[in-house]
Amino acid sequence: MNTEKIFGQVLRKFRTLNKLSQEKLSQECGLDRSYISLLERGLRQPSLTTMLLLSKILNTTAANMVHDVEEILSENTKNGISNKKR
């Protein structure tokens, strides 16, 4: 699984933990709902500014989100799962 898809999983996890729909999250951060969907599906990558904005709305830090992505990447490597872009 590639980094973009893993970030999407992490974003979805934090969004659901905060009990936010994609629509509500998009309203809170001023981004289009379809962009949130693209991020969650791993079809787009956020800028640092967007990551900082999302993390603030999701009551976490960008560092925590990146940490979660790195953990999944590390687990995938341990389990022999390729992290190459597909």
N, C-alpha and C positions, 0 to 999 in steps of 0.2 A: 504494500500500500504506500502511495506517495505522501510526501509531507503535506501537500495541499489537502488531501482527503483526511489525513489525521487531524490537521488544524480544524477542518470542518466538524469532525466528531467532537473535538474539544469545545468548540464554540457552541455546538448543539447541547452538550452536557451542561455547560454553564448557563445557557439560556433556559433550559428546562429546570435546572436547580432553582433558578430565580422565578420560575413559573411565568415565563414570558412567551407569548407567541412570537413568530417572526414579525408579524404586523406590529405588535406592541414594541418590540425591540427596535424596529425600524423607525417608529415614531419617536421613541426616546432618544435615539442618536441622530435622527435627521437623515438617515440613509433609506434608500428604496428597499422595499420588502424583497423584491426580486434579487437585489444584490446580496442580501442576507442569505437567501436561498442558494445563490451561486457559491457563496463562501462555504456554507454548510455542506454542499455537495462536492467541494474541492475543485470547482471550476474556475475560481478566481482566488487571488491572493490579496490580503489586505495590506495597505501601506502601514507604516509604523504609526502614523497619526490615527488611522482607523482602528488599529489594534488598541491603542491607548484609550480611545473613545469607547470602544466596545467593552474593554475591561472595566472601565469606570462604571458604566451602566450595569454591568454584570457583577458588581461588587467583588471584584478580584483585581489582580494586577496583570499587566501584559507578561511580566516575568513568570507568574503562576501558569498562565496559558502556555507559554513557551516550554516551561518545565514539563507540563503534562504531555506536550507533543514529543519532547525529547524522551520521556519515559516510554511512550508507546513505540517510538522508533527503536529504542534500545531493546525493548521486549521482542519486537519483530526480528531484530538482528540475532538475538539469543535463540529465537525459535526458528531461525533459518528462513524467515519471510523477507522477500525482497522489498526494499524501499524505493525501488526505481520508479520513475514516472511511467504511468500506463495510460 
